[in-house]
């Protein structure tokens, strides 16, 4: 995806333009691209081994798709980046839908920059419920954005744009600052909850992450164990040794750590025990299969058993029915979140929700204490 700073159609450092003439049909063009990608799969023999590469390609055909060189290069760039989004070793031919998609992403980028400047984003909070006493023990901070021009924009859309455009650091810092500010306000009201916040891969790999987190809790007068930092399974296992070192430093500072979307990645079970995590979150896709698949039930039983054997707590995401809740409770899941209990809600609604709920939220670290909200 091209953003201001690199005009669309301008090759990046690892991109090349190929101009092929004399092709009689679109089929000849696609055959050429397929043969090229297949050839590039051939390993390079080096002194100490061999190197394998995998390329992606974007195909545009003139004059069918465009008649001038600048437009042809811009369309090829769109097709290339759509191909990359689908995985390595693929090619796509340009289509008008790609232009529409790029136009929307560019608009999201522009409006998102404006939203960050104007502080017009919002965090909603979804309660996490203790399986034993039914108390609200944590909330997960979830980013929401409704724009004056674009309307409601799903988080997966604008987060993807932020990651591709270099806005992710600023967006992630806004989320952390806002979550900590809200947590501090709740504590002053007597509402003592743990706050779970997702860290993006870019945030997690920042060299100043540890210092940033320390300054953050000091600035807002919080204990580090009030925050739970969530990483996806794929983030943690992309470079497991590096992830272990960073997570250990965060854990040493007192932060709680969780692996999100567990079961969807490729983590080594042997390595999981080395990560200093407090909780494992079962992905909602597995919870949804409880009522329809015996295999899904066995998988969840296995995850819960594995986590407990490693002395980790388990949180289930996306719980929507009493059947799912009963199954999870039977096999020892520690906590859950989902529409069966509550959707994510604004901060003001959450306070009222806890005050009027039939469940009494417990104080962190003291299951017998009640919360009194001023």
MORA-V256172 format. One line per field, one symbol per residue. phi: phi as a letter, one per 30 degrees, with the letter a starting at -180 (. if undefined). psi: psi as a letter, one per 40 degrees, with the letter a starting at -180 (. if undefined). A space follows every 10 residues. Layout:
phi: ???
psi: ???
//
This chain:
phi: .cbejbeejd dddcbbcbcc ciddbedddd dddddddddd dddcdcdckb bcbbccbccb bccdcaccdd dddddddddd ddddddkdic bbcebddddd ddeddddded ddeddddchc dbccbcdccd ddciddcbbc dbdbbbcdcd idceeddddd ddddcicddd dddddddddd ddddddddcj ccbdccbdcd ddddcddced dddddddddc icddddcccc bdedddcdbd dddddddddd dddjddbbcc hdjccbdddd deddddccbc cdddddddce dbbddddddd eddddddddc icdbcccidb bddddddddd ciddabbldd caddbdeddd eddddcddcc dcddibdddc cccd
psi: hhihdhiheh iadfiihhhh iehdiddddd ddddddddde ehihhidfai hhihiiihhi hieddieidd dddddddddd dddddeiifi iiiiiddddd dddddddddd dddddddefe iihihhihhh ddeeihdiih hhhihhidde ahhidddddd dddeeeeddd dddddddddd ddddddddee hgiihhhhhi ddddehdedd ddddddddde fiideehhhh iiddddedgd dddddddddd ddeeiiiihi fheeafihdd ddeehfidih hhiddddded eehddddddd ddddddddde fiihhhifhe iddddddddd eehdiiiied diiiiidddd dddddeieih iiihegeeii hhh.
//
